[in-house]
C-alpha cells in the first residue's frame, strides 16, 4: 500500500472556511492523505525571529488554532497536525517546512480580496520553483485571522 500523500495546508485564518473544507474533502476522496496545517506567525513582521514576543504570540495563536483543527480533521478524515510558525512571512514559513519535511502538495487558503490578507502575496507563483503542486482556495473575507 502506498504512503499517503502529504498535504500542507496554509492559512492565516483561525476559522475554517467551507471552501477549504470542501477542497480537503475532495482531495481526500482521490487518495489517502495526511494533512499538516501551517499558520504563519501573527506577530508583526518587523520583530526579529528570535524576539521573545514572536514566540509568545505563536504559542497563544496555537491554542486558538487547536480549536479549529476538528473542522479540518472532519474534512480530511484522517489525523491532522497543525502549528503556528515562528515566522511571520508566509513564504518563509512554507520554505521552512519544505526544507524540513516531505510535502507532496500545498493548499493555500486565502481571502478572495487580496488586500485583506498578508497571506496572499502571489505565493502560488513564488512557490513554483519547489515543483510542488499548489492549489489556491479563495473565500469570502471575515476578520478571523490567527490572532489570540
N, CA and C atoms as an extended XYZ file, in Angstrom:
444
Properties=species:S:1:pos:R:3:atomname:S:1:resname:S:1:resid:I:1 pbc="F F F"
N         0.844       -1.177        0.000 N   UNK     1
C         0.000        0.000        0.000 CA  UNK     1
C         0.891        1.244        0.000 C   UNK     1
N         0.651        2.184       -0.923 N   UNK     2
C         1.491        3.386       -0.994 CA  UNK     2
C         1.248        4.291        0.214 C   UNK     2
N         2.263        5.081        0.532 N   UNK     3
C         2.153        6.043        1.630 CA  UNK     3
C         1.143        7.119        1.264 C   UNK     3
N         0.458        7.687        2.258 N   UNK     4
C        -0.491        8.763        1.952 CA  UNK     4
C         0.233        9.988        1.400 C   UNK     4
N        -0.479       10.755        0.604 N   UNK     5
C         0.042       12.000        0.058 CA  UNK     5
C         0.107       13.034        1.172 C   UNK     5
N         1.255       13.664        1.321 N   UNK     6
C         1.451       14.688        2.348 CA  UNK     6
C         0.979       16.037        1.808 C   UNK     6
N        -0.051       16.606        2.465 N   UNK     7
C        -0.629       17.874        2.027 CA  UNK     7
C        -0.390       18.927        3.100 C   UNK     7
N         0.256       20.018        2.718 N   UNK     8
C         0.469       21.149        3.614 CA  UNK     8
C        -0.618       22.180        3.323 C   UNK     8
N        -1.439       22.476        4.338 N   UNK     9
C        -2.492       23.484        4.210 CA  UNK     9
C        -1.986       24.742        4.905 C   UNK     9
N        -2.018       25.873        4.195 N   UNK    10
C        -1.501       27.128        4.728 CA  UNK    10
C        -2.629       28.148        4.768 C   UNK    10
N        -2.833       28.747        5.944 N   UNK    11
C        -3.884       29.744        6.108 CA  UNK    11
C        -3.484       30.737        7.178 C   UNK    11
N        -4.062       31.923        7.136 N   UNK    12
C        -3.875       32.873        8.240 CA  UNK    12
C        -5.200       33.061        8.976 C   UNK    12
N        -6.111       32.122        8.797 N   UNK    13
C        -7.435       32.169        9.422 CA  UNK    13
C        -7.520       31.176       10.569 C   UNK    13
N        -8.239       31.527       11.618 N   UNK    14
C        -8.464       30.568       12.697 CA  UNK    14
C        -9.783       29.840       12.506 C   UNK    14
N       -10.657       30.399       11.685 N   UNK    15
C       -11.920       29.730       11.372 CA  UNK    15
C       -11.759       29.032       10.027 C   UNK    15
N       -12.161       27.792        9.972 N   UNK    16
C       -12.015       27.014        8.744 CA  UNK    16
C       -13.116       27.415        7.773 C   UNK    16
N       -12.724       27.834        6.580 N   UNK    17
C       -13.717       28.233        5.584 CA  UNK    17
C       -14.377       26.996        4.982 C   UNK    17
N       -15.649       27.110        4.606 N   UNK    18
C       -16.318       25.980        3.936 CA  UNK    18
C       -15.594       25.586        2.645 C   UNK    18
N       -15.037       26.572        1.955 N   UNK    19
C       -14.313       26.283        0.713 CA  UNK    19
C       -13.080       25.423        0.974 C   UNK    19
N       -12.375       25.715        2.075 N   UNK    20
C       -11.206       24.913        2.422 CA  UNK    20
C       -11.625       23.492        2.787 C   UNK    20
N       -12.669       23.359        3.596 N   UNK    21
C       -13.143       22.022        3.969 CA  UNK    21
C       -13.536       21.215        2.736 C   UNK    21
N       -14.228       21.846        1.805 N   UNK    22
C       -14.647       21.145        0.592 CA  UNK    22
C       -13.437       20.722       -0.234 C   UNK    22
N       -12.425       21.578       -0.346 N   UNK    23
C       -11.220       21.225       -1.103 CA  UNK    23
C       -10.492       20.050       -0.451 C   UNK    23
N       -10.417       20.049        0.870 N   UNK    24
C        -9.756       18.948        1.578 CA  UNK    24
C       -10.558       17.657        1.404 C   UNK    24
N       -11.892       17.744        1.524 N   UNK    25
C       -12.738       16.557        1.314 CA  UNK    25
C       -12.523       15.979       -0.086 C   UNK    25
N       -12.539       16.851       -1.082 N   UNK    26
C       -12.368       16.409       -2.471 CA  UNK    26
C       -10.993       15.776       -2.667 C   UNK    26
N        -9.972       16.369       -2.061 N   UNK    27
C        -8.616       15.822       -2.199 CA  UNK    27
C        -8.512       14.467       -1.516 C   UNK    27
N        -9.105       14.335       -0.329 N   UNK    28
C        -9.070       13.078        0.424 CA  UNK    28
C        -9.850       11.977       -0.286 C   UNK    28
N       -10.845       12.348       -1.089 N   UNK    29
C       -11.630       11.359       -1.824 CA  UNK    29
C       -10.815       10.737       -2.961 C   UNK    29
N        -9.775       11.416       -3.435 N   UNK    30
C        -8.952       10.908       -4.537 CA  UNK    30
C        -8.005        9.793       -4.085 C   UNK    30
N        -7.222       10.082       -3.049 N   UNK    31
C        -6.256        9.124       -2.496 CA  UNK    31
C        -6.074        9.437       -1.019 C   UNK    31
N        -5.559        8.492       -0.247 N   UNK    32
C        -5.307        8.789        1.169 CA  UNK    32
C        -4.329        9.964        1.314 C   UNK    32
N        -4.610       10.820        2.290 N   UNK    33
C        -3.747       11.980        2.530 CA  UNK    33
C        -3.404       12.077        4.014 C   UNK    33
N        -2.314       12.776        4.281 N   UNK    34
C        -2.005       13.217        5.624 CA  UNK    34
C        -1.892       14.735        5.538 C   UNK    34
N        -2.466       15.421        6.516 N   UNK    35
C        -2.578       16.875        6.439 CA  UNK    35
C        -1.793       17.520        7.568 C   UNK    35
N        -1.064       18.546        7.205 N   UNK    36
C        -0.360       19.375        8.182 CA  UNK    36
C        -0.828       20.802        7.930 C   UNK    36
N        -1.344       21.460        8.967 N   UNK    37
C        -1.874       22.816        8.860 CA  UNK    37
C        -0.834       23.801        9.370 C   UNK    37
N        -0.488       24.790        8.554 N   UNK    38
C         0.505       25.807        8.892 CA  UNK    38
C        -0.147       27.177        8.931 C   UNK    38
N         0.061       27.892       10.028 N   UNK    39
C        -0.369       29.284       10.148 CA  UNK    39
C         0.878       30.118       10.400 C   UNK    39
N         1.218       31.050        9.493 N   UNK    40
C         2.354       31.930        9.756 CA  UNK    40
C         2.110       32.759       11.025 C   UNK    40
N         3.178       33.152       11.685 N   UNK    41
C         3.095       33.876       12.952 CA  UNK    41
C         2.333       35.190       12.788 C   UNK    41
N         1.350       35.451       13.654 N   UNK    42
C         0.585       36.690       13.542 CA  UNK    42
C         1.291       37.916       14.113 C   UNK    42
N         2.484       37.757       14.678 N   UNK    43
C         3.197       38.909       15.237 CA  UNK    43
C         3.712       39.806       14.118 C   UNK    43
N         4.001       41.062       14.430 N   UNK    44
C         4.487       41.987       13.401 CA  UNK    44
C         5.765       41.503       12.728 C   UNK    44
N         5.843       41.729       11.435 N   UNK    45
C         6.986       41.266       10.647 CA  UNK    45
C         8.282       41.951       11.053 C   UNK    45
N         8.197       43.163       11.581 N   UNK    46
C         9.419       43.883       11.904 CA  UNK    46
C        10.127       43.326       13.137 C   UNK    46
N         9.451       42.482       13.902 N   UNK    47
C        10.105       41.859       15.048 CA  UNK    47
C        11.081       40.803       14.558 C   UNK    47
N        12.241       40.758       15.159 N   UNK    48
C        13.259       39.766       14.822 CA  UNK    48
C        12.714       38.364       15.133 C   UNK    48
N        13.021       37.348       14.286 N   UNK    49
C        12.510       35.999       14.536 CA  UNK    49
C        12.832       35.459       15.931 C   UNK    49
N        13.900       35.930       16.544 N   UNK    50
C        14.251       35.464       17.877 CA  UNK    50
C        13.623       36.268       19.001 C   UNK    50
N        12.901       37.322       18.652 N   UNK    51
C        12.268       38.171       19.666 CA  UNK    51
C        11.296       37.333       20.492 C   UNK    51
N        11.366       37.415       21.828 N   UNK    52
C        10.505       36.570       22.665 CA  UNK    52
C         9.009       36.758       22.417 C   UNK    52
N         8.585       37.961       22.046 N   UNK    53
C         7.162       38.203       21.791 CA  UNK    53
C         6.647       37.399       20.595 C   UNK    53
N         7.518       37.149       19.611 N   UNK    54
C         7.094       36.338       18.459 CA  UNK    54
C         6.725       34.934       18.913 C   UNK    54
N         7.510       34.393       19.826 N   UNK    55
C         7.222       33.043       20.325 CA  UNK    55
C         5.966       33.040       21.195 C   UNK    55
N         5.782       34.077       21.990 N   UNK    56
C         4.589       34.174       22.838 CA  UNK    56
C         3.339       34.258       21.968 C   UNK    56
N         3.363       35.097       20.924 N   UNK    57
C         2.211       35.220       20.035 CA  UNK    57
C         1.954       33.909       19.291 C   UNK    57
N         3.003       33.222       18.888 N   UNK    58
C         2.829       31.942       18.202 CA  UNK    58
C         2.191       30.917       19.138 C   UNK    58
N         2.616       30.883       20.384 N   UNK    59
C         2.050       29.935       21.349 CA  UNK    59
C         0.574       30.243       21.627 C   UNK    59
N         0.243       31.530       21.769 N   UNK    60
C        -1.151       31.907       22.012 CA  UNK    60
C        -2.016       31.578       20.798 C   UNK    60
N        -1.514       31.854       19.598 N   UNK    61
C        -2.263       31.533       18.379 CA  UNK    61
C        -2.407       30.027       18.219 C   UNK    61
N        -1.428       29.262       18.673 N   UNK    62
C        -1.502       27.806       18.599 CA  UNK    62
C        -2.688       27.274       19.407 C   UNK    62
N        -2.925       27.839       20.577 N   UNK    63
C        -4.048       27.358       21.390 CA  UNK    63
C        -5.379       27.662       20.713 C   UNK    63
N        -5.458       28.801       20.016 N   UNK    64
C        -6.662       29.123       19.252 CA  UNK    64
C        -6.790       28.173       18.069 C   UNK    64
N        -5.687       27.925       17.394 N   UNK    65
C        -5.682       27.044       16.226 CA  UNK    65
C        -6.166       25.640       16.579 C   UNK    65
N        -5.787       25.159       17.743 N   UNK    66
C        -6.183       23.811       18.146 CA  UNK    66
C        -7.699       23.644       18.213 C   UNK    66
N        -8.409       24.739       18.442 N   UNK    67
C        -9.874       24.658       18.452 CA  UNK    67
C       -10.439       24.543       17.039 C   UNK    67
N        -9.663       24.904       16.018 N   UNK    68
C       -10.143       24.830       14.643 CA  UNK    68
C        -9.783       23.511       13.953 C   UNK    68
N        -8.855       22.769       14.534 N   UNK    69
C        -8.417       21.525       13.904 CA  UNK    69
C        -9.534       20.506       13.701 C   UNK    69
N       -10.532       20.402       14.591 N   UNK    70
C       -11.584       19.409       14.351 CA  UNK    70
C       -12.302       19.584       13.011 C   UNK    70
N       -12.502       20.814       12.543 N   UNK    71
C       -13.147       21.031       11.244 CA  UNK    71
C       -12.320       20.474       10.101 C   UNK    71
N       -11.022       20.657       10.173 N   UNK    72
C       -10.145       20.127        9.128 CA  UNK    72
C       -10.019       18.613        9.267 C   UNK    72
N        -9.974       18.131       10.486 N   UNK    73
C        -9.946       16.692       10.739 CA  UNK    73
C       -11.163       16.016       10.133 C   UNK    73
N       -12.328       16.600       10.337 N   UNK    74
C       -13.572       16.041        9.784 CA  UNK    74
C       -13.506       16.013        8.262 C   UNK    74
N       -13.002       17.078        7.655 N   UNK    75
C       -12.925       17.138        6.193 CA  UNK    75
C       -11.909       16.142        5.642 C   UNK    75
N       -10.776       16.003        6.321 N   UNK    76
C        -9.714       15.120        5.830 CA  UNK    76
C       -10.002       13.653        6.113 C   UNK    76
N       -10.719       13.386        7.190 N   UNK    77
C       -10.990       12.005        7.553 CA  UNK    77
C        -9.755       11.281        8.055 C   UNK    77
N        -8.767       12.032        8.495 N   UNK    78
C        -7.505       11.483        8.979 CA  UNK    78
C        -6.942       12.443       10.016 C   UNK    78
N        -6.065       11.985       10.896 N   UNK    79
C        -5.482       12.922       11.867 CA  UNK    79
C        -4.798       14.104       11.172 C   UNK    79
N        -4.893       15.267       11.797 N   UNK    80
C        -4.325       16.492       11.241 CA  UNK    80
C        -3.409       17.110       12.283 C   UNK    80
N        -2.235       17.489       11.843 N   UNK    81
C        -1.273       18.166       12.709 CA  UNK    81
C        -1.276       19.638       12.312 C   UNK    81
N        -1.425       20.529       13.271 N   UNK    82
C        -1.418       21.957       12.966 CA  UNK    82
C        -0.446       22.698       13.852 C   UNK    82
N         0.163       23.744       13.313 N   UNK    83
C         1.082       24.539       14.116 CA  UNK    83
C         1.152       25.961       13.590 C   UNK    83
N         1.580       26.860       14.470 N   UNK    84
C         1.816       28.251       14.118 CA  UNK    84
C         3.320       28.411       14.000 C   UNK    84
N         3.767       28.919       12.879 N   UNK    85
C         5.192       29.120       12.653 CA  UNK    85
C         5.705       30.288       13.481 C   UNK    85
N         6.992       30.292       13.776 N   UNK    86
C         7.592       31.461       14.412 CA  UNK    86
C         7.856       32.541       13.369 C   UNK    86
N         7.709       32.207       12.095 N   UNK    87
C         7.953       33.172       11.015 CA  UNK    87
C         6.657       33.883       10.626 C   UNK    87
N         6.743       35.184       10.405 N   UNK    88
C         5.581       35.988       10.025 CA  UNK    88
C         5.314       35.898        8.520 C   UNK    88
N         6.364       35.940        7.721 N   UNK    89
C         6.203       35.911        6.264 CA  UNK    89
C         5.790       34.511        5.833 C   UNK    89
N         4.658       34.384        5.118 N   UNK    90
C         4.188       33.050        4.734 CA  UNK    90
C         5.181       32.290        3.856 C   UNK    90
N         5.889       32.979        2.982 N   UNK    91
C         6.872       32.296        2.135 CA  UNK    91
C         7.967       31.685        2.997 C   UNK    91
N         8.464       32.451        3.974 N   UNK    92
C         9.496       31.932        4.875 CA  UNK    92
C         8.979       30.734        5.664 C   UNK    92
N         7.746       30.825        6.153 N   UNK    93
C         7.165       29.736        6.943 CA  UNK    93
C         7.016       28.473        6.097 C   UNK    93
N         6.556       28.634        4.863 N   UNK    94
C         6.382       27.484        3.971 CA  UNK    94
C         7.733       26.882        3.611 C   UNK    94
N         8.701       27.731        3.262 N   UNK    95
C        10.034       27.228        2.921 CA  UNK    95
C        10.632       26.435        4.074 C   UNK    95
N        10.450       26.917        5.291 N   UNK    96
C        10.983       26.219        6.458 CA  UNK    96
C        10.413       24.793        6.546 C   UNK    96
N         9.120       24.653        6.290 N   UNK    97
C         8.505       23.321        6.310 CA  UNK    97
C         9.032       22.480        5.148 C   UNK    97
N         9.083       23.060        3.951 N   UNK    98
C         9.521       22.301        2.773 CA  UNK    98
C        10.961       21.810        2.904 C   UNK    98
N        11.804       22.571        3.613 N   UNK    99
C        13.194       22.156        3.801 CA  UNK    99
C        13.351       21.124        4.913 C   UNK    99
N        12.328       20.985        5.776 N   UNK   100
C        12.481       20.091        6.919 CA  UNK   100
C        11.675       18.788        6.822 C   UNK   100
N        10.727       18.720        5.909 N   UNK   101
C         9.908       17.508        5.805 CA  UNK   101
C         9.353       17.364        4.402 C   UNK   101
N         9.020       16.131        4.017 N   UNK   102
C         8.472       15.931        2.678 CA  UNK   102
C         7.040       16.461        2.575 C   UNK   102
N         6.773       17.200        1.511 N   UNK   103
C         5.439       17.724        1.223 CA  UNK   103
C         5.159       17.431       -0.243 C   UNK   103
N         4.032       16.750       -0.500 N   UNK   104
C         3.677       16.395       -1.874 CA  UNK   104
C         2.815       17.452       -2.550 C   UNK   104
N         1.982       18.140       -1.758 N   UNK   105
C         1.067       19.149       -2.301 CA  UNK   105
C         0.866       20.251       -1.264 C   UNK   105
N         0.498       21.432       -1.760 N   UNK   106
C         0.213       22.571       -0.880 CA  UNK   106
C        -1.166       23.109       -1.226 C   UNK   106
N        -1.954       23.391       -0.197 N   UNK   107
C        -3.232       24.078       -0.379 CA  UNK   107
C        -3.127       25.410        0.341 C   UNK   107
N        -3.288       26.517       -0.413 N   UNK   108
C        -3.277       27.862        0.158 CA  UNK   108
C        -4.714       28.326        0.336 C   UNK   108
N        -5.060       28.757        1.535 N   UNK   109
C        -6.399       29.266        1.829 CA  UNK   109
C        -6.293       30.772        1.985 C   UNK   109
N        -6.792       31.516        0.992 N   UNK   110
C        -6.667       32.974        1.008 CA  UNK   110
C        -8.026       33.633        0.767 C   UNK   110
N        -8.224       34.820        1.335 N   UNK   111
C        -9.462       35.551        1.065 CA  UNK   111
C        -9.535       35.956       -0.406 C   UNK   111
N       -10.739       36.142       -0.910 N   UNK   112
C       -10.904       36.494       -2.317 CA  UNK   112
C       -10.377       37.880       -2.640 C   UNK   112
N       -10.343       38.785       -1.688 N   UNK   113
C        -9.817       40.138       -1.912 CA  UNK   113
C        -8.389       40.180       -1.416 C   UNK   113
N        -7.445       40.314       -2.340 N   UNK   114
C        -6.031       40.169       -1.983 CA  UNK   114
C        -5.506       41.222       -1.021 C   UNK   114
N        -6.139       42.365       -0.891 N   UNK   115
C        -5.628       43.387        0.017 CA  UNK   115
C        -6.012       43.129        1.463 C   UNK   115
N        -6.889       42.170        1.704 N   UNK   116
C        -7.381       41.949        3.055 CA  UNK   116
C        -6.510       40.993        3.866 C   UNK   116
N        -5.500       40.413        3.263 N   UNK   117
C        -4.725       39.415        3.985 CA  UNK   117
C        -3.256       39.498        3.629 C   UNK   117
N        -2.412       39.378        4.647 N   UNK   118
C        -0.981       39.359        4.385 CA  UNK   118
C        -0.546       38.030        3.805 C   UNK   118
N        -1.400       37.010        3.870 N   UNK   119
C        -1.016       35.711        3.325 CA  UNK   119
C        -0.938       35.740        1.803 C   UNK   119
N        -1.848       36.485        1.160 N   UNK   120
C        -1.898       36.482       -0.302 CA  UNK   120
C        -0.806       37.401       -0.838 C   UNK   120
N         0.284       36.818       -1.232 N   UNK   121
C         1.411       37.567       -1.798 CA  UNK   121
C         1.905       36.857       -3.047 C   UNK   121
N         0.949       36.419       -3.880 N   UNK   122
C         1.256       35.660       -5.084 CA  UNK   122
C         2.112       34.436       -4.757 C   UNK   122
N         1.779       33.804       -3.659 N   UNK   123
C         2.548       32.650       -3.195 CA  UNK   123
C         2.564       31.506       -4.192 C   UNK   123
N         1.474       31.310       -4.886 N   UNK   124
C         1.417       30.202       -5.844 CA  UNK   124
C         2.568       30.292       -6.845 C   UNK   124
N         2.798       31.473       -7.374 N   UNK   125
C         3.890       31.642       -8.333 CA  UNK   125
C         5.252       31.637       -7.644 C   UNK   125
N         5.333       32.207       -6.460 N   UNK   126
C         6.599       32.236       -5.730 CA  UNK   126
C         7.032       30.826       -5.307 C   UNK   126
N         6.073       29.929       -5.103 N   UNK   127
C         6.388       28.561       -4.686 CA  UNK   127
C         6.704       27.637       -5.871 C   UNK   127
N         6.534       28.120       -7.089 N   UNK   128
C         6.700       27.276       -8.279 CA  UNK   128
C         8.075       26.620       -8.362 C   UNK   128
N         9.114       27.282       -7.881 N   UNK   129
C        10.459       26.711       -8.003 CA  UNK   129
C        10.658       25.453       -7.152 C   UNK   129
N         9.724       25.158       -6.254 N   UNK   130
C         9.806       23.922       -5.471 CA  UNK   130
C         9.228       22.726       -6.231 C   UNK   130
N         8.550       22.987       -7.348 N   UNK   131
C         7.942       21.929       -8.161 CA  UNK   131
C         6.986       21.061       -7.347 C   UNK   131
N         6.260       21.706       -6.442 N   UNK   132
C         5.244       21.047       -5.626 CA  UNK   132
C         3.896       21.606       -6.057 C   UNK   132
N         2.938       20.751       -6.404 N   UNK   133
C         1.630       21.266       -6.825 CA  UNK   133
C         1.002       22.154       -5.744 C   UNK   133
N         0.455       23.288       -6.187 N   UNK   134
C        -0.179       24.246       -5.277 CA  UNK   134
C        -1.610       24.495       -5.740 C   UNK   134
N        -2.550       24.355       -4.809 N   UNK   135
C        -3.953       24.692       -5.068 CA  UNK   135
C        -4.283       25.902       -4.207 C   UNK   135
N        -4.907       26.910       -4.808 N   UNK   136
C        -5.298       28.099       -4.061 CA  UNK   136
C        -6.808       28.117       -3.910 C   UNK   136
N        -7.253       28.206       -2.654 N   UNK   137
C        -8.669       28.276       -2.324 CA  UNK   137
C        -8.968       29.715       -1.937 C   UNK   137
N        -9.926       30.327       -2.630 N   UNK   138
C       -10.325       31.701       -2.304 CA  UNK   138
C       -11.691       31.665       -1.655 C   UNK   138
N       -11.883       32.494       -0.638 N   UNK   139
C       -13.157       32.525        0.078 CA  UNK   139
C       -13.487       33.941        0.495 C   UNK   139
N       -14.726       34.125        0.915 N   UNK   140
C       -15.163       35.436        1.382 CA  UNK   140
C       -14.404       35.823        2.644 C   UNK   140
N       -14.137       37.097        2.790 N   UNK   141
C       -13.342       37.608        3.889 CA  UNK   141
C       -14.181       37.805        5.143 C   UNK   141
N       -13.653       37.315        6.252 N   UNK   142
C       -14.149       37.669        7.580 CA  UNK   142
C       -12.904       37.976        8.392 C   UNK   142
N       -13.044       38.716        9.460 N   UNK   143
C       -11.870       39.044       10.261 CA  UNK   143
C       -11.607       37.904       11.237 C   UNK   143
N       -11.060       36.834       10.722 N   UNK   144
C       -10.792       35.637       11.510 CA  UNK   144
C        -9.326       35.274       11.435 C   UNK   144
N        -8.452       36.287       11.353 N   UNK   145
C        -7.029       35.990       11.304 CA  UNK   145
C        -6.574       35.322       12.586 C   UNK   145
N        -5.490       34.608       12.489 N   UNK   146
C        -4.993       33.831       13.641 CA  UNK   146
C        -4.361       34.742       14.667 C   UNK   146
N        -5.202       35.439       15.386 N   UNK   147
C        -4.742       36.282       16.476 CA  UNK   147
C        -5.311       35.722       17.772 C   UNK   147
N        -4.504       35.681       18.793 N   UNK   148
C        -5.003       35.192       20.070 CA  UNK   148
C        -6.023       36.129       20.667 C   UNK   148
